[in-house]
Amino acid sequence: MENVHLAPEEEEDDLYTGYNDYNPTFDSEDLHNDMGFQQAVKTSYGRRPPMTAKYPGTAIGGRPIGTAYGSRMPIGTAIGRPMTGAVQDGAARPMTAVRAAGYSSSLAKGSAFDPLGQSKGPAPPLETKNDDTPEEKIKIMEKKVNDLIEESCLAHARGDLQQSLEKAKEAGRKERALVRQREQTGTADHINLDLTYSVLFNLANQYASNDMYTEALNTYQVIVKNKMFNNAGRLKVNMANIYFKQKNYTKAIKFYRMALDQISNAHNAMRIKIMQNIGVVFIHMGQYSDAITSFEYIMSESPNIKTGFNLILCYYAIGDRERMKKSFQKLISVPLGIDDEDKYIPPNDDPHANMVIEAIKNDKLHQMERERKDLAEKYIMTSAKLIAPAIESSFAPGFDWCVDIVKGSQYVELANDLEINKAITYLRQRDFKQAVETLKMFEKKDSRVKSAAATNLSFLYFLEKDYDQADRYAELAMSADRYNPAALINKGNTEFVKEDYEKASEFYKEALHNDSSCTEGLYNLGLTYKRLVRLEEALDCFHKLHAILRNSAQVMYQLASLYEMLEDPHQAIEWLMQLTSVTPTDAQVLAKLGDLYDNEGDKSQAFQYFYESYRYFPSNISVIEWLGAYYIDTQFCEKAIQYFERATLIQPAQVKWQLMVASCYRRSGNYQKALETYKDIHRRFPENVECLRFLVRLCTDMGLKEVQDYASKLKKVEKMKEIREQRVRSGRESSARSRREGSAGSDSGQSNHGTSAKGERLSAKLKTLPGSNEPYEASAQQEIDASYVDPLGPQIQRPKTAAKKLNEEDEFADEELGDDLLPE
């Protein structure tokens, strides 16, 4: 208090005197005329010279003020405003709201302008981080554990399940080491429970993904039994899923219900999903009534398409017609929660709106909406096809009821598809008349439905070989929808049948232009080029088709056939070998391989494939004939007998097979058996000259008394043969000698069926029976007809019709039908 000096009382004046007076210092309108102010603005330090004149009228005027430091100074500034602080050590306290921060009167005494305090030198360096402290080590280990969990999840997303499991195990090991370190440092109370939960949960998931169900269940049990983890009871859903995969349905339901009890009603969506899982498990157990209870609850609380479809399946399983109808009505009334497609139609007058709609037309949200709608339509169509035959006495009234219900719903466009499926059902029942009548109802519908119906009608008439009607409806389908590839293929098929291959190829090309993935069009185009002997182009078509249909037996066969036509047997054999990997039991393919190896001179490989063909199909005469000839050529006549006996059973009216059996007995030295066989042949074919000649020869060599009898019969038969030949000659006066010989040969007993010029194929040639003046071993050569029969059936060269197979169990010949005609 000794430094505080109060003003004397006698000097006190009225403190409020002069406050209403106007001070010209604050007159901003005259600043541009104030030379001092203008000079202060223009100078570098912003100082202005002191004012000499004193402006009167303030409350304090020029009287001294007592400060805390005891000095009394008259207060008067350059502008007449009083100072708010005192002077200490030559530095004046800055004035408020007059000068900028950092400016002070000490500048007048030589101090530098340094508002940021840079004159004090550089800042001291930051303290180095010490990684040796226990807390820092723990943080580093936690980061490593989190990184391992992330790597495990990324490996699982890539499909590398083994790597993801290894990373999850490593994360578990490091997390346990982290816990031990915390316990050693005395910070066990700060254990990161979220990190422990993440490690265990990821490890259990990876065990389940690698089908290590026992380890996954044990890991989930560790999480569920730990009371420190919040909401761990939800993981019982995952445990129930594992029990479901193990087909332990009882435990699966138990854990689903335990999870359901631990989830509050606030999470209704989760509860609905668990209820749906419970219903699916009951279906697998065959407890349809319990499944119906779960599904009915879901449909009343939060209906969805999948649950509605499952409910229909349950009622179908128990045969409840009325409930099936009610469930179908519930199914089609389920809201999808998607926008109308009209939203994506751009207006013509607003370019900004057009740009926005173009941007969102194919975004992820619209794709999701389309997928949801397609799934709903699939379930509705499947449900209708399933219950239509069951809800009424026959399927036709059932389909009609479903169509009526669908027409009154948001899926009105499905009604026409149901009508077409009704026609397809008639086709499966082989009721073509009703199918045609049903399809003809669509002739006056809109273009899309009319095109589909006309395509089906064209296909039906094509199968019935009514090619005019098939062509008519193919034209109708094309006029309704020129971009319908199935209609174009059917039109091309009708031209193919008319042998107008150039025109047919044009329609096939147009179908491929409209739909580059149309395999039927590409296949038929290849067949057309093959008929036009444009083999390189046909080969190109089938190579493209093979790139799309890697395991198609038809395509591989066509490639082999084309290479054979191009005289490249090695490539043909290679493609047939690939074909045998797809259809290893196709006897015709094996026979064709044998024929190709025979042409190449590889008799052992040819025999192997012919023998395999005989094993799978022992009724192929050409294969039997080749095998018999092979054994005769290799001097194993006894083994050839079984094959010719098989041929005798297949063609009992052909005498040549029985003659070959007798010849084999004779060649093997079993003359008694040969004699008995010839006698049996003579009883069945008494006019066969070759049989009588061998009977005469054998009886003579064996000294039998029947020789005279057979000799007289032989003379009578030869005489009758001469008479017939004379009648033929008299009827053909202008015929040549070669023709008469051919006619005589044709009456000689049906044993000679044509000769061949392939002289070196001994293994594929049979020896005909010797003449009357020839020794036993002398014979003319006759070629075996080992021509290949198409493994795809006799209609392989007929183009495939653009239609779906009517029966999945049909043979290759039926697989010529395409996949585009009948709707999905």
Steps between C-alpha positions, in 0.01 A plus 500: 500500500802725533517540125136597463435872492149631496404827338432781744138572568525861407593411146196278449261626236175366364594172331221523244583846377556523126372157399232651284748718317597403148866409447616581143762221527232238425368684197574244225362722229799740525771231505590551134574866586706407808860534384636326807278195446587483131873519581463220760329279241776555245798444735647153570440497874166667490608777740366849487658815643376615839221748512587841649149611549301373797144408449297611795175361616599157638410385843853492625669758288871516575502427871733241632383148591635292781633160385613189678858607468447832668586720205279782397500587132282728303314278255483629151558306177552607144132485447393603841386152620620413848742205545374197685825387659812635661861501375741242646866469407457717193237278338154641470193283541328470159185696451179311448333513157733764366816318392538147365630225724879494516547875470627676809672824589821311576579515128599855554778384728667265243324163547436290182155416371446131589130417548560120478785486744748362247789691649514249782657235268376165366254290695648219704491154331209264570555236759581160345239227542617223724387159360645310790223585740254216574204706386656568161584133454141409577369750244733360232382144572134607481563656160664178377200298616259733320710478184491120512121500539469729199733281291296193597177666386655613170633149431153359564352753259748387232397138556831395657342319794819328618692828516214672684498223762877524552479878552211456744700246703803730506280788620375275781855413608609866506189604690570244773859626521361852536280394791793335676710814458227714653482265794876524549495881492212515746251650250270200479205726578553676165470190279338588164189279503392620155829378354464160670144469368610590146780242505279216623209588273720515189670172594166324542380630163815378326467157661142479371605613151760222489240240608671453837168502680613355833772764545256773395241387756762490776613852416142629498445333838793697643335825388149409608600384850700816572261735681727798437408504131183696424238344269706182463177300504437596139786276394281203581347566158839423346526185711154395383607554139792264553273234650273543197794435266579190703134395456457498877160663468390451861794695641465759226144576608608504866768763438278705270242520778764587760619784277139609449449522877804725543402750229259772605190599307677819397702297249199368314683445169749266666222308672317457168812355335549253784135394477548442128803280571296301750233442236757380246644254753152362567455446124821297491371297794169440322304676774293713266243604761768657722654667196160640404467652847829688460426615147147613584638713785751662265235569233283671763783710646736575210401323176766431239522307174717210617288428804182509290651253255610267781151515648350390167745210487394386847130509416575316174685232699199439726251534211288785640338653189323792665808607696705478180263749336510735798879481519529575127283807548722611789809444287393726215391771744843528667630856443839512330589850612638607160424796277291483189693453174331812361729697727792416270328625183668837422282800409577659167484864607739502797866430408613520863244237606602284203861506617401403855279213383772377263742497792273300734349273235760229553641579842534251784163590649314442174684173447396388848140594426505298176651200676234516771224522242643214293525282812139576591381413148700177509341391829151591380540311172642195677220506758233526231645211300527294819152548642301525173456122462437459875238761581246374245403166349731562200778742423304710247245643751785547747695706249188703422453580870864606535474718189191675636670571832817629334303729268363684804841553658809711437642216288243525224765447230561147635151388397604450138808302606275274706282440195806400298607266780157347483564421133838354590332274756273373222813426298651297785180299511526446121171685450612696194150602398429679828846656495441642153157634597643667809779664305267619225319711758802732505480597134312818590707588807780756515812449296720337764248234596394446140861442396558245778179310421564500125853373559367209701238421235767503231704255707201268548411489133868445415505193725186372334672551160233749395762732357254736331329583830838520672613752240176699537529537876871573478412790269233614748748490788752701297242761404405542867862522617773512238766484770378166637790259430281192558259608227788559259645157574164331439471685171850387406408142589209501258732625225754233597239228454423642157875465424532873443818515701611847395175655618508296820849625576381860466234450768750329730742790455225750583413305816866512603511873427204555734634268770868411480455235773243305298671161485220342294554752221875439498455121495247511218718741302786252527275219371391721212859572398568127524218430255636771271843331523648821640695295749740767626211733590315213665814416696525861618138493622547182700829619648321813627220284634748274676643805679151566638386140560815329617342160569248477216518152343322619185755776436797268551352243261442763232858620532627142462274446199621818332865411551431159350342669198807722478713180492668573831448171689737590783292804598182296459639235737603767751149651512340156528733423790376816672146389424559165674599690816155662497300193388722200578221246435393621155537190283481689171784734595716203594414328172593813308835514677558137407418575136746794491778295656422221250539744212834607649613138511512471880315170537563455873351840591215442257424165663505658847241765412280262299503257790406778748220606269374140487502483882275805534275421200520134387239544225694711251529277191793691350703465822413131528600444138834679547587302813413171333713585198788605728504163678479312166789706364709427811418125473281490814188362334366353825472852651329633187215249544343682797477827305337340194257316725409836651442634148279198430282591799474861384428420133357146490378541141853569370656170392852639474551511880409131535725413209785686672441302821524175303807629316673576832433147623637366173813720512569399859486127401172417674344338192225317690373825651533669163293221336227536759493876451476464120217251538314742725551778246372273222184429696435872539622608156453195267577698181835641613758380247810568715362293787430202268846521344669482840272215606601303189871574560488409869298180447741393229807557715343330800362206293138553596209346312305830491730626224279371219192657649669841539651473152160444340357791695789716386432414136132586538580833663757586235251407228235722654762770519576464129129522415469821697805642332359419157177677587698802609705500178190471285344793679809714452604460137699820498675443831877462506692197609624668818146572599400133446788391717393744768145364487630145528715601790203656677316164486796297624382496855538842667845413627684755284392858580741709300872508448747773578819642357672545836737211450728538798234510778519126569381540857181664382417247222305179511562208270197377311430136461699319228342395176430138400832460321711685757688354796381576853751778564455681170252783511427841362529798731208703622538825696329545831280809510650675801348839429444720803151568630458841655506470882248780527229312317384487142394866506840647576519693177160649557542845655415545860161654562490797731318325779562364843527125548166357592659233714834519680547123460487507117788358299742703285258512211257693719773732616498660158213711628615845605443696818332816376158395386326415821510775764665447832 
